[in-house]
Structure formats: structure tokens, C-alpha cells
Amino acid sequence: MTKQPLTMRTASNTALAVLALSLSACSGMTQQEKNTAIGAGVGAIGGSILTGGSAAGAVGGAAVGGVIGHEVNKK
């Protein structure tokens, strides 16, 4: 296994910690709100990874993921 640069590990660990903390705050949310939050979190991480850590990629991924999460299981 190759070692990642310190900044990449720090960014990954920070993103995972923020995701874990934000998901623990979902107890009073509807299922659709939870899906939106989860989609935005996953999209932000995915967008950041795909663009090499770019903030614009994270924001774009969060927007797309939030919209997809909002539309999942929508009646």
C-alpha cells in the first residue's frame, strides 16, 4: 500500500468525520431530508476525489448528490 501525502489523508479523514457527525444529527429529519443530506455528503466526497481535491468539485458533487438524494423514493 502506498502512502498518501499528509494533506490528502487529512482531507479524507476530515470529510469522513464531518459525514459521521452530520449523519448523527439526522434523528429529527424526514426520510427525504435524510436522503438529501446523505446524497450531498457522498456527492461532495465523490466530487472532491474525482477532481483531485478541488473545492469546486466538492461543491458541484454536493449539489448533484443532494438533488439525486432528494429525488430518491419521491412519490
C-alpha positions in Angstrom: 0.0 0.0 0.0 1.4 3.4 -1.0 1.5 6.3 1.5 -0.7 9.2 0.7 0.5 12.8 1.3 -0.4 14.2 4.7 -2.8 16.7 3.2 -4.7 14.0 1.3 -5.0 11.9 4.4 -6.1 14.9 6.5 -8.7 15.9 3.9 -10.1 12.3 3.7 -10.2 12.0 7.5 -11.9 15.4 7.9 -14.5 14.5 5.3 -15.3 11.2 6.9 -15.6 12.9 10.4 -17.9 15.6 9.1 -20.0 13.0 7.3 -20.3 10.9 10.5 -21.2 13.9 12.6 -23.7 15.2 10.1 -25.5 11.8 9.9 -25.8 11.6 13.7 -27.8 14.9 13.6 -30.5 13.4 11.3 -32.7 11.9 14.1 -35.5 14.5 13.7 -35.4 14.6 9.9 -37.8 13.1 7.4 -36.6 10.3 5.2 -36.4 12.6 2.2 -34.3 15.1 4.2 -32.0 12.3 5.3 -31.6 11.2 1.7 -30.8 14.7 0.6 -28.2 15.1 3.3 -26.6 11.7 2.6 -26.6 12.4 -1.2 -24.9 15.8 -0.6 -22.3 14.2 1.6 -21.5 11.4 -0.7 -21.5 13.7 -3.7 -19.1 16.1 -2.0 -16.7 13.3 -1.2 -17.0 11.8 -4.7 -16.6 15.2 -6.4 -13.6 16.0 -4.4 -12.0 12.6 -5.2 -12.7 12.8 -8.9 -11.3 16.3 -9.2 -8.1 15.7 -7.1 -9.3 17.6 -4.0 -10.8 20.6 -5.8 -13.2 22.6 -3.7 -15.3 23.3 -6.9 -15.5 19.6 -7.4 -16.7 19.0 -3.9 -19.3 21.8 -4.1 -20.5 20.5 -7.5 -20.6 16.9 -6.3 -22.6 18.0 -3.2 -25.1 19.8 -5.3 -25.6 16.9 -7.7 -25.7 14.4 -4.9 -28.2 16.5 -2.9 -30.6 16.7 -5.9 -30.3 12.9 -6.5 -30.8 12.1 -2.8 -33.8 14.4 -2.7 -35.4 12.6 -5.7 -34.8 9.1 -4.4 -38.1 7.4 -3.4 -40.1 10.6 -4.1 -43.8 9.9 -4.5 
